[in-house]
Amino acid sequence: MEPAECAAAGKTRRRRRAVVVAVSVSVSVLVLLCVGVAAAVRLRNAATFRDTFIARCEDFEGEDCEKIWGVFEEAYVGRDPCDVPVEAYGPLFAAVPFAAQCNRMMFWSKTKDVVHDFSKKRDCYVTMEDTLLGSVLDHKTWCGKEGSSETFTSGCPGWSQCPNNTVRSFWGRASAAFAEAACGDAVVMLNGTVAAPFRATSVFASIEVPRFRSPRVRSLKVILVTQKNAGTNCEDESLRDLQKELGEGITYDCQEVSEAQVTDCSSHPEKPCGACW
């Protein structure tokens, strides 16, 4: 190879090395930017979650929302998100107990949208999601991670992924506490369009019903929400099971009410609550 050719080849190799170095630097910078953006998004989401929690909490007058947030965080921050038992939320519900609202407490199973549309528009009954803790955490996802002091709102286990996950344990503890606070005449809206309105595996059946106690709870009225020409009725076998599950001294009643009737009553606040069904 001639000297001129050697010099040209050397320049080509140097250019190639420069290109490789430039590409490597660009990739490294891009990775760092992505990591930084992801961290910033995570922190922003955590801040948004906290801000929403505090803002919703402040809708309830006379509460120390910063203190409540701190007690809430203690239940899950720094823990494996699949190892947060219901007992972890005990201090939270001790700090913010459900107030007993005799004759006004409404439960539900597979009728969430209908129930909440009704309770939002009519001041007849109170659901768990109308309370402070139920309100601030409804439709929310959160968890912690071992070795971290952060709250995460993504990458958390789903409802069925592990039994002791952060969100499922909270709602299990909340359901138990809400049922324990029930008194007088309680009401439950069940879905009359499904094969078994009262399912043994539901939260209502497995957590709430066993906590109804006489004489504190006098009666349970089932509002079976039906659709025209579809669904079950009050003679359904699963509802007979519900009647058997109620503690001695608690009377039972069931009434079939169309969803259209519930919706109509929601839209007419001048109607007395008792006239809705």
Stockholm file with secondary structure:
# STOCKHOLM 1.0

chainA/1-277         MEPAECAAAGKTRRRRRAVVVAVSVSVSVLVLLCVGVAAAVRLRNAATFRDTFIARCEDFEGEDCEKIWGVFEEAYVGRDPCDVPVEAYGPLFAAVPFAAQCNRMMFWSKTKDVVHDFSKKRDCYVTMEDTLLGSVLDHKTWCGKEGSSETFTSGCPGWSQCPNNTVRSFWGRASAAFAEAACGDAVVMLNGTVAAPFRATSVFASIEVPRFRSPRVRSLKVILVTQKNAGTNCEDESLRDLQKELGEGITYDCQEVSEAQVTDCSSHPEKPCGACW
#=GR chainA/1-277 SS CCHHHHHHHHHHHHHHHHHHHHHHHHHHHHHHHHHHHHHHHHHHHHHHHHHHHHHHHTTSTTCCHHHHHHHHHHTTTTSCTTCCCGGGGHHHHHHSCCCCCTTCBEEEESCHHHHHHHHHHCTTCBCGGGSHHHHHHTTCCCBCCTTCCCCBSSSCCCTTTCTTCHHHHHHHHHHHHHHHTCCEEEEEEEETTSSCSSCTTSHIIIIIGGGCCTTTEEEEEEEEEEBTTBSCCTTCHHHHHHHHHSCTTCEEEEEEEEHHHHHHHHTCTTSCGGGGC
#=GC SS_cons         CCHHHHHHHHHHHHHHHHHHHHHHHHHHHHHHHHHHHHHHHHHHHHHHHHHHHHHHHTTSTTCCHHHHHHHHHHTTTTSCTTCCCGGGGHHHHHHSCCCCCTTCBEEEESCHHHHHHHHHHCTTCBCGGGSHHHHHHTTCCCBCCTTCCCCBSSSCCCTTTCTTCHHHHHHHHHHHHHHHTCCEEEEEEEETTSSCSSCTTSHIIIIIGGGCCTTTEEEEEEEEEEBTTBSCCTTCHHHHHHHHHSCTTCEEEEEEEEHHHHHHHHTCTTSCGGGGC
//
